[in-house]
Amino acid sequence: MEYTIQELANLSGVSTRTLRYYDEIGLLKPARTNEAGYRFYEQEEVDLLQQILIYRALDIKLATIQQIIQAPDFQQKEALVSHRVELLKRKQQLDLLLQTVEQTIQSLEEEIPMTNEEKFKGFKEKLIEDNEQQYGEEIRSKYGSETVDASNAQLRKMTKEQYEAMQQLEQQLFARLEEAMQMDDTSSEIAMEVAELHKRWLCFNWSKYSKETHAGLAQMYIADERFTAYYDERVAPGATQFLHDAILTYTRN
C-alpha cells in the first residue's frame, strides 16, 4: 500500500512538516516523488518511521537515530527487542513514581505515616535510570557492571539527609569551580579544593574511592560531549576541561 505524505501524517500522528524535515535531512526518504513534487511512502518507510518514533520516545537525538538506522548491520527485530527492554525499564520507573505519589496522597488523606525513605525512593530510582540512560553504557564498559551496580545500590540506601547533603555539595562544587576558573590556575589551592569537593561528591555514590578511578572519570568527562556539557552548562564554558586538569593534578599529588 502507498501513502501520501498527508495520509502518513494522519496514520502516525506526525505532522507533514516533520516528515518533510526528515526527508530534507535524509532520515526518512519517501519511496518516490512524482513530477509534481508529491511524496509517496510504502510499507518500508512506514516501518522505519515507527522505529524513528520509538527512538524519539526514548529521548535519542535525531543525528544518533540516523546513525543507528542507516548502519549496514541494522536489524529491525533486534532494535525492537532493545526498545522493549528500555521501555519496560521506563515503565518500572514510572510505576514507582506513581506508587510514591499515590502513597503520599493516602498519607495526607488518611494521616498514615510515610517514612522519608519511602518519599524519596521513586526519585532515587529516577536518578539511577537517568544516569543509566545517559552514561550507563560508557561507564559499565570502562569500570564494569559490578562497580556500577554497587554504586546504584549505595544510592538506593541513601537517606533523605544524605541525598540533600549530596545535592548541596554539588552546588558548592559548582560555585567553587566558577571561582577557581577566574584564577586560571588548575594547580591553585582553590582548584585543589574543587577536586576535593568532587571527590567527596563522588563518594556519596562510590563504595570505594581510588585516585586512578577518579582520574579515569575526569578523562571521560572531556572525551564525551554529554559529560562535558554537564559542567559547561551549569558553570561556564570550559568548566569541564578545568575540572579535568584540576583532578589530574590532585590525583598525582
JOUR-V236062 format. One record per backbone hydrogen bond with DSSP energy under -0.5 kcal/mol. CO is the residue of the C=O (numbers start at 0). NH is the residue of the N-H. If there is no record, write none. Layout:
co & nh
CO & NH
CO & NH
This chain:
co & nh
2 & 40
3 & 7
4 & 8
5 & 9
6 & 10
7 & 11
8 & 12
14 & 18
15 & 19
16 & 20
17 & 21
18 & 22
19 & 23
20 & 24
21 & 26
21 & 27
22 & 25
31 & 39
33 & 36
37 & 33
38 & 4
39 & 30
39 & 31
40 & 2
41 & 44
41 & 45
42 & 46
43 & 47
44 & 48
45 & 49
46 & 50
47 & 51
48 & 52
49 & 53
50 & 54
51 & 55
52 & 56
53 & 57
54 & 59
55 & 58
60 & 64
61 & 65
62 & 66
63 & 67
64 & 68
65 & 69
67 & 70
70 & 73
74 & 78
75 & 79
76 & 80
77 & 81
78 & 82
79 & 83
80 & 84
81 & 85
82 & 86
83 & 87
84 & 88
85 & 89
86 & 90
87 & 91
88 & 92
89 & 93
90 & 94
91 & 95
92 & 96
93 & 97
94 & 98
95 & 99
96 & 100
97 & 101
98 & 102
99 & 103
100 & 104
101 & 105
102 & 106
103 & 107
104 & 108
105 & 109
106 & 110
106 & 111
110 & 112
114 & 118
115 & 119
116 & 120
117 & 121
119 & 123
120 & 124
121 & 125
122 & 126
123 & 127
124 & 128
125 & 129
126 & 130
127 & 131
128 & 132
129 & 133
130 & 134
130 & 135
131 & 135
134 & 138
135 & 139
136 & 140
137 & 141
138 & 142
138 & 143
139 & 143
143 & 147
144 & 148
145 & 149
146 & 150
147 & 151
148 & 152
149 & 153
150 & 154
151 & 155
152 & 156
153 & 157
154 & 157
158 & 162
159 & 163
160 & 164
161 & 165
162 & 166
163 & 167
164 & 168
165 & 169
166 & 170
167 & 171
168 & 172
169 & 173
170 & 174
171 & 175
172 & 176
173 & 177
174 & 178
175 & 179
176 & 180
177 & 181
178 & 181
178 & 182
179 & 182
179 & 183
179 & 184
180 & 183
184 & 187
187 & 191
188 & 192
189 & 193
190 & 194
191 & 195
192 & 196
193 & 197
194 & 198
195 & 199
196 & 200
197 & 201
198 & 202
200 & 203
201 & 204
201 & 205
209 & 213
210 & 214
211 & 215
212 & 216
213 & 217
214 & 218
215 & 219
216 & 220
217 & 221
218 & 222
219 & 223
223 & 226
223 & 227
224 & 228
225 & 229
226 & 229
226 & 230
227 & 231
228 & 232
229 & 233
230 & 234
230 & 235
235 & 238
237 & 241
238 & 242
239 & 243
240 & 244
241 & 245
242 & 246
243 & 247
244 & 248
245 & 249
246 & 250
247 & 251
248 & 252
